[in-house]
Amino acid sequence: MKKYLVEFVGTFFLVLTVGLAVRSGSDLAPLAIGSVLACMIFAGGYVSGGHYNPAVSLGVLLRGKLDKKDFVPYVVAQLIGAVVAWFVVSTLVGAPPAGPAGREVVPSLISEFVFTFALVWVVLSAATSKGNAGNSFFGLAIGFTLFVGVVAIGGISGGALNPAVGLGVVLMGMENLSQLWVYLGAQVLGGIVAAMVFKVQDSGSQAEVVAG
């Protein structure tokens, strides 16, 4: 149960930060988002692996470092964290005055797939590979990957890279409902492909689990 609680808390703060930082209009919003992910990974990674992202949990599952029985509870905890974050953001700042942003489907699909792949691949490589076993930098590597993704594709797709974040920003009115299905499809595929690539690069080694 404590693993699921950590996944809930970490995802809650990630989605909360996305909602408040983006709504503030600050140029530092991407840095805040990447930083809170790194902080939450350092805080809860030793308990749950610090996924805070269904696409990451899927990648870690396929990599063989998450028990099958934990996958659905992890995802449920993450989605509940996103819903609670939506409630808090809505209470604090209300609905966006300008309404949700419109996105082009194909560029959104491509950008979300590419950078979700990057995020999940970095998680698997930095936090679950034998070569990086015992490192203390994996939280920063993952947080900075999210930071880079938000800066690079935020204007194209919103830069969610996370189905829980996608759900949160749709509930907050920051994105159209149609964008949620773009997020889910591209991000799930990104997680799957990242796990496949990692297995190829890591074949023949017995990796020690650090996250997941």
Secondary structure as UniProt FT lines:
FT   HELIX           2..24
FT   TURN            27..28
FT   HELIX           29..48
FT   HELIX           54..63
FT   HELIX           68..93
FT   TURN            97..98
FT   HELIX           105..127
FT   HELIX           130..132
FT   TURN            133..134
FT   HELIX           138..157
FT   HELIX           163..171
FT   TURN            172..173
FT   HELIX           177..201
FT   TURN            202..204
//
